Amino acid sequence: GITKIKNKNLEVHGFRKLQSLIRDSKTVFTDEKFEELLLGLFQYLEDPLPSLAAEKVQDVKAQILSTIKLLLKKERDNFQPHVSKGLESLLETRGACDTRAHVVSGLELLADELVTIGDGSEMVVVLTKRLQTCTDATTEGCRTLSMGLHVLKEMLDKRAEF
């Protein structure tokens, strides 16, 4: 599964099988395998997948998000060191997604959850650095800025120290 994720050729059905494995209480991840899987999923999420039809891209990305959410639910402590990378991936992905795409709400919901477990100071630094490179002169830049501002607002709302 990890190889297919790294090669970005795991299909929707394959993701469903992977999700079943993750849900299984007998499945145990070493730290290395967890990190390899999670980072591979983030990279897959960011990829525009130009070889797939647009409607198929949305389905694959929805399955990637579902898989990431399952990993977060099952391995919350192992997930914590990867929150900033996850937020960067969500911003990158959001920049490429049309506002009407159903995956956008999934990106926002995952970001809302990630801000509750990540290191606040690190997340602010990562987000502000990323947003400084965005321009509102492009559609993609506007989408990324919108998502980044949404995430910062969620941090302010959900974290008393900000």
LOPAFI-603063 format. One record per residue (C-alpha): residue number from 1; residue in three letters; x, y, z. Coordinates in Angstrom, 2 decimals, padded with zeros to 5 digits. Example, Ala and Ser with C-alpha at 12.3 -4.5 7.8 and 13.67 -1.06 7.14 Angstrom:
REM LOPAFI-603063
SITE    n  res     east    north       up
SITE    1  ALA   012.30  -004.50   007.80
SITE    2  SER   013.67  -001.06   007.14
//
This chain:
REM LOPAFI-603063
SITE    n  res     east    north       up
SITE    1  GLY   000.00   000.00   000.00
SITE    2  ILE   002.72   002.50   000.92
SITE    3  THR   004.52   001.92  -002.39
SITE    4  LYS   001.34   002.59  -004.36
SITE    5  ILE   000.76   005.74  -002.32
SITE    6  LYS   004.32   006.95  -002.96
SITE    7  ASN   003.86   006.21  -006.66
SITE    8  LYS   000.46   007.94  -006.55
SITE    9  ASN  -001.34   005.08  -008.21
SITE   10  LEU  -003.57   003.72  -005.45
SITE   11  GLU  -007.20   003.81  -006.62
SITE   12  VAL  -010.36   004.46  -004.60
SITE   13  HIS  -010.92   000.73  -003.96
SITE   14  GLY  -007.34   000.36  -002.70
SITE   15  PHE  -007.86   003.23  -000.28
SITE   16  ARG  -010.96   001.52   001.09
SITE   17  LYS  -008.94  -001.66   001.71
SITE   18  LEU  -006.24   000.40   003.43
SITE   19  GLN  -008.88   002.09   005.59
SITE   20  SER  -010.17  -001.35   006.65
SITE   21  LEU  -006.65  -002.31   007.69
SITE   22  ILE  -006.24   000.92   009.67
SITE   23  ARG  -009.59   000.35   011.44
SITE   24  ASP  -008.56  -003.20   012.39
SITE   25  SER  -007.38  -003.25   016.00
SITE   26  LYS  -004.75  -005.85   015.06
SITE   27  THR  -002.99  -003.41   012.75
SITE   28  VAL  -000.01  -001.86   014.50
SITE   29  PHE   002.26   000.73   012.90
SITE   30  THR   005.90   001.19   013.74
SITE   31  ASP   006.84   004.86   014.01
SITE   32  GLU   008.75   004.60   010.74
SITE   33  LYS   005.87   002.98   008.81
SITE   34  PHE   003.37   005.45   010.24
SITE   35  GLU   005.53   008.41   009.20
SITE   36  GLU   006.18   006.91   005.76
SITE   37  LEU   002.46   006.32   005.20
SITE   38  LEU   001.33   009.71   006.51
SITE   39  LEU   003.91   011.73   004.58
SITE   40  GLY   003.12   009.71   001.45
SITE   41  LEU  -000.57   010.53   001.90
SITE   42  PHE   000.19   014.24   002.29
SITE   43  GLN   002.28   014.20  -000.91
SITE   44  TYR  -000.45   012.30  -002.75
SITE   45  LEU  -003.03   014.84  -001.55
SITE   46  GLU  -000.93   017.75  -002.86
SITE   47  ASP  -000.38   016.20  -006.29
SITE   48  PRO  -002.76   017.54  -008.98
SITE   49  LEU  -003.00   014.00  -010.48
SITE   50  PRO  -003.08   015.23  -014.08
SITE   51  SER  -003.39   011.70  -015.47
SITE   52  LEU  -006.85   011.25  -013.90
SITE   53  ALA  -010.19   012.71  -015.00
SITE   54  ALA  -011.29   015.67  -012.85
SITE   55  GLU  -014.17   013.81  -011.20
SITE   56  LYS  -011.88   010.90  -010.38
SITE   57  VAL  -009.32   013.27  -008.84
SITE   58  GLN  -011.96   014.48  -006.37
SITE   59  ASP  -012.86   010.89  -005.42
SITE   60  VAL  -009.22   009.92  -004.87
SITE   61  LYS  -008.55   013.05  -002.82
SITE   62  ALA  -011.66   012.38  -000.71
SITE   63  GLN  -010.32   008.87   000.01
SITE   64  ILE  -006.89   010.27   000.88
SITE   65  LEU  -008.54   012.68   003.34
SITE   66  SER  -010.59   009.85   004.86
SITE   67  THR  -007.45   007.78   005.29
SITE   68  ILE  -005.59   010.67   006.93
SITE   69  LYS  -008.53   011.24   009.30
SITE   70  LEU  -008.52   007.56   010.27
SITE   71  LEU  -004.80   007.73   011.01
SITE   72  LEU  -005.40   010.83   013.12
SITE   73  LYS  -008.18   009.09   015.03
SITE   74  LYS  -006.18   005.90   015.63
SITE   75  GLU  -002.67   007.33   016.10
SITE   76  ARG  -003.24   010.81   017.52
SITE   77  ASP   000.06   010.92   019.45
SITE   78  ASN   002.09   009.73   016.45
SITE   79  PHE   000.28   012.27   014.26
SITE   80  GLN   001.17   015.30   016.42
SITE   81  PRO   004.73   015.86   015.10
SITE   82  HIS   003.34   015.98   011.54
SITE   83  VAL   000.61   018.59   012.07
SITE   84  SER   002.53   021.48   010.49
SITE   85  LYS   003.37   019.41   007.40
SITE   86  GLY  -000.27   018.38   007.25
SITE   87  LEU  -001.44   021.99   007.34
SITE   88  GLU   001.02   022.89   004.57
SITE   89  SER  -000.36   020.04   002.46
SITE   90  LEU  -003.93   021.15   003.10
SITE   91  LEU  -003.07   024.72   002.02
SITE   92  GLU  -001.32   023.47  -001.11
SITE   93  THR  -004.23   021.19  -001.97
SITE   94  ARG  -006.78   023.91  -001.33
SITE   95  GLY  -005.01   026.23  -003.77
SITE   96  ALA  -005.60   023.73  -006.56
SITE   97  CYS  -009.24   022.94  -005.71
SITE   98  ASP  -012.21   024.74  -007.16
SITE   99  THR  -014.39   026.26  -004.44
SITE  100  ARG  -017.29   024.05  -005.48
SITE  101  ALA  -015.29   020.82  -005.10
SITE  102  HIS  -016.70   018.62  -002.35
SITE  103  VAL  -013.22   017.91  -001.03
SITE  104  VAL  -012.83   021.56   000.13
SITE  105  SER  -015.05   021.08   003.18
SITE  106  GLY  -013.03   017.97   004.07
SITE  107  LEU  -009.80   019.97   003.89
SITE  108  GLU  -011.25   022.61   006.20
SITE  109  LEU  -012.61   020.08   008.70
SITE  110  LEU  -009.28   018.28   008.91
SITE  111  ALA  -007.44   021.58   009.36
SITE  112  ASP  -009.87   022.54   012.13
SITE  113  GLU  -008.99   019.34   013.97
SITE  114  LEU  -005.25   019.59   013.38
SITE  115  VAL  -005.02   023.04   014.97
SITE  116  THR  -006.22   021.54   018.25
SITE  117  ILE  -003.30   019.10   018.54
SITE  118  GLY  -000.34   020.85   016.90
SITE  119  ASP   002.30   023.04   018.50
SITE  120  GLY   000.74   026.50   018.37
SITE  121  SER   003.89   028.54   017.86
SITE  122  GLU   005.21   026.19   015.18
SITE  123  MET   001.89   026.24   013.32
SITE  124  VAL   001.79   030.05   013.32
SITE  125  VAL   005.33   030.25   011.94
SITE  126  VAL   004.66   027.63   009.25
SITE  127  LEU   001.35   029.21   008.21
SITE  128  THR   002.62   032.78   008.10
SITE  129  LYS   005.73   031.78   006.11
SITE  130  ARG   003.53   029.92   003.62
SITE  131  LEU   001.00   032.73   003.34
SITE  132  GLN   003.75   035.30   002.73
SITE  133  THR   004.60   033.48  -000.50
SITE  134  CYS   001.00   033.64  -001.75
SITE  135  THR  -000.33   036.26  -004.08
SITE  136  ASP  -003.91   037.39  -004.40
SITE  137  ALA  -003.28   037.97  -008.11
SITE  138  THR  -004.03   034.32  -008.94
SITE  139  THR  -007.03   032.13  -008.24
SITE  140  GLU  -004.80   029.52  -006.61
SITE  141  GLY  -003.18   032.15  -004.40
SITE  142  CYS  -006.56   033.47  -003.29
SITE  143  ARG  -007.73   029.96  -002.41
SITE  144  THR  -004.57   029.28  -000.41
SITE  145  LEU  -004.83   032.62   001.39
SITE  146  SER  -008.46   031.93   002.20
SITE  147  MET  -007.64   028.52   003.65
SITE  148  GLY  -004.66   029.87   005.60
SITE  149  LEU  -006.72   032.66   007.12
SITE  150  HIS  -009.44   030.14   007.97
SITE  151  VAL  -006.86   027.99   009.80
SITE  152  LEU  -005.43   030.97   011.70
SITE  153  LYS  -008.95   032.02   012.71
SITE  154  GLU  -009.63   028.49   013.98
SITE  155  MET  -006.44   028.65   016.04
SITE  156  LEU  -007.58   031.91   017.62
SITE  157  ASP  -011.02   030.46   018.33
SITE  158  LYS  -009.89   027.10   019.70
SITE  159  ARG  -006.66   027.87   021.53
SITE  160  ALA  -006.79   030.08   024.59
SITE  161  GLU  -003.09   030.95   024.43
SITE  162  PHE  -003.57   032.91   021.20
//
